[in-house]
Amino acid sequence: MTTGGGGAAATLGILISGRGSNMAALADACADGRIAARVGLVISNVKEAAGLEAAASRGLTTLVLDHRTASSRADHDARMAEALRAHHVDLVCLAGYMRLLSPAFVKAFEGRLMNVHPSLLPAFPGLDAQRQALEHGVKITGATVHYVNDALDGGPIILQAAVPVEPGDTAGTLSARILVQEHRIYPEAVGLHVGNRLRIEGRRVRITGR
């Protein structure tokens, strides 16, 4: 499966639940030309999310869709999908979005749905990946950008960055160093996607044009 579109600049939709630091990294990369795209919509399922203010300060369109007001996960996700389509979104980026997506939503954006996770997947999927890494005693962890499928943090891997675990690390100090790499590789991966340079071949993602 070939991804991206080439041609005119792509439109991103970004889903957040909290501070939105990866959203900001993507938006800034669009603004300074590192990604040939624009952010069309930022959606939060939490009305108090700090990322909404960060998005508004950048002049981005925001929308709150509180999942607690929906009758079901499928209903909430259908509302998100409708809003993303209304804004002609080409690629949906999860940026600290803390809810599992419904199968229908994942299917609707197949090959156009991306996430960043704070571990070297397939190690330590799910919540508290940094704590998991410390408890397991690994010497190296990191960050992974991947396409989203119906398996938790199980989609095809696009880019990864290694982060050494230092003596005396806490979940907080390790998270901070991993976040630096997330902010680096997520814009890179999105730029490759919108530049039509990624090809999904089963479990593998090939980068073309190198």
C-alpha positions in Angstrom: 0.0 0.0 0.0 1.4 3.4 -1.0 0.6 6.2 1.4 0.5 10.0 1.1 -0.7 12.0 -1.8 2.0 14.1 -3.4 0.8 17.2 -5.3 -0.9 19.9 -3.2 0.0 20.3 0.4 -1.8 17.8 2.7 -4.1 18.6 5.6 -3.5 17.0 9.0 -6.0 16.3 11.7 -4.4 15.9 15.2 -6.1 14.1 18.1 -5.0 15.1 21.7 -6.1 14.5 25.2 -3.5 16.5 27.2 -0.7 19.0 26.8 -0.3 18.4 23.1 3.5 18.7 22.9 3.7 16.4 19.8 0.8 18.4 18.3 2.9 21.5 18.8 5.9 19.8 17.2 3.9 18.8 14.2 2.2 22.2 13.8 5.6 24.0 14.1 7.1 21.7 11.5 4.3 22.5 9.1 4.7 26.2 9.8 8.4 26.3 9.1 8.2 24.1 6.0 9.7 20.9 7.3 6.4 19.2 6.6 4.6 20.1 3.3 1.2 20.2 5.0 -1.1 22.3 7.1 -3.0 21.5 10.3 -6.7 21.6 9.4 -8.1 20.6 12.8 -7.1 19.7 16.3 -9.6 17.6 18.2 -9.5 16.9 22.0 -11.8 14.6 23.9 -10.9 16.6 27.1 -12.1 20.1 27.3 -9.5 21.1 29.8 -6.6 19.8 27.7 -3.7 22.3 27.7 -3.0 21.4 24.1 -6.1 23.3 23.1 -4.6 26.6 24.2 -1.3 25.6 22.5 -3.2 25.0 19.3 -5.2 28.2 19.5 -2.1 30.2 20.1 -0.8 29.0 16.8 -4.0 30.0 15.0 -5.2 26.4 14.6 -8.9 25.3 14.4 -9.8 23.3 17.5 -12.8 21.2 18.5 -13.8 19.5 21.7 -15.7 16.3 21.4 -16.1 15.0 25.0 -16.3 11.3 24.9 -18.4 11.3 28.0 -21.3 12.8 26.1 -21.4 10.1 23.5 -23.6 7.0 23.8 -20.7 4.7 22.8 -17.1 4.7 21.7 -18.4 4.0 18.1 -20.7 7.1 18.3 -17.9 9.3 19.6 -15.5 8.1 16.9 -18.1 8.6 14.2 -18.4 12.2 15.3 -14.7 12.6 15.1 -14.6 11.0 11.7 -17.3 13.3 10.4 -15.4 16.4 11.7 -12.1 15.2 10.1 -13.8 14.6 6.8 -15.5 18.0 6.9 -12.1 19.6 7.2 -10.7 17.5 4.3 -8.1 15.8 6.5 -5.6 13.6 4.6 -3.7 12.2 7.6 -4.8 11.7 11.2 -2.1 12.0 13.8 -2.5 10.8 17.4 -0.6 13.1 19.7 -1.2 11.9 23.3 -4.7 10.8 22.5 -5.5 8.6 25.4 -8.4 6.5 24.2 -8.6 3.3 22.1 -10.1 3.9 18.7 -13.1 1.9 17.4 -12.5 -0.6 14.6 -14.7 1.5 12.3 -12.6 4.6 12.8 -9.3 2.7 12.2 -10.8 1.1 9.1 -12.0 4.5 7.8 -8.5 6.0 8.0 -6.5 2.9 7.2 -3.0 3.9 6.0 -3.8 7.5 7.0 -3.6 7.1 10.8 -0.4 7.6 12.6 0.8 7.5 16.3 4.0 8.0 18.3 4.7 5.8 21.3 7.4 6.2 24.0 9.2 2.8 23.6 10.9 0.7 21.0 7.9 -1.2 19.9 6.9 -4.0 20.1 8.4 -3.7 23.6 6.2 -2.0 26.2 3.0 -1.2 24.4 0.1 0.5 26.2 0.2 2.9 29.1 3.3 3.8 31.2 5.8 2.5 28.7 8.6 4.4 30.4 7.8 2.9 33.8 7.6 -0.5 32.1 11.0 -0.1 30.7 12.5 0.9 34.0 10.9 -2.0 35.8 12.1 -4.4 33.2 15.7 -3.2 33.6 16.4 -2.5 29.9 19.5 -0.5 29.0 18.0 1.1 25.9 14.4 2.2 25.1 13.2 5.0 22.8 10.3 6.2 20.6 8.4 4.7 17.7 6.2 6.2 15.1 3.9 3.7 13.5 0.7 3.4 11.5 -2.3 2.5 13.6 -4.2 -0.8 13.1 -6.6 -2.7 15.2 -3.9 -4.0 17.6 -2.8 -1.9 20.5 0.4 -0.1 19.4 0.8 -2.9 16.9 0.7 -1.2 13.5 3.6 -1.2 11.0 6.6 0.7 12.3 7.8 3.8 10.3 10.7 5.3 12.3 12.3 4.6 15.7 14.9 6.4 17.8 16.9 4.8 20.6 17.3 6.4 24.1 19.7 5.0 26.6 18.4 4.4 30.1 20.7 6.2 32.6 21.6 5.1 36.1 19.2 6.8 38.5 16.6 7.5 35.8 13.0 8.0 37.0 9.9 7.7 34.8 10.0 11.5 34.6 13.6 11.9 33.5 13.4 9.1 31.0 10.1 10.4 29.6 11.7 13.8 29.1 14.6 12.4 27.0 12.3 10.2 25.0 10.0 13.2 24.3 12.9 15.0 22.6 13.2 12.1 20.2 9.4 11.9 19.7 9.4 15.6 18.6 12.2 14.8 16.1 11.0 11.6 14.5 7.2 12.3 14.4 7.5 15.3 12.1 10.0 13.4 10.0 7.6 10.5 9.6 4.7 12.7 8.7 6.8 14.5 6.2 7.7 11.2 4.5 4.0 10.2 4.5 2.7 13.5 2.9 5.7 13.3 0.5 4.4 10.0 -0.8 7.6 8.3 0.3 6.2 5.5 2.5 5.0 2.1 1.2 3.3 -0.4 3.6 4.2 -4.0 2.7 2.6 -6.2 5.3 4.5 -5.6 8.6 7.1 -3.4 6.9 7.1 0.2 5.9 9.5 1.0 3.1 10.9 4.4 2.7 11.3 5.3 -1.0 13.4 7.9 -2.8 16.6 7.3 -0.8 
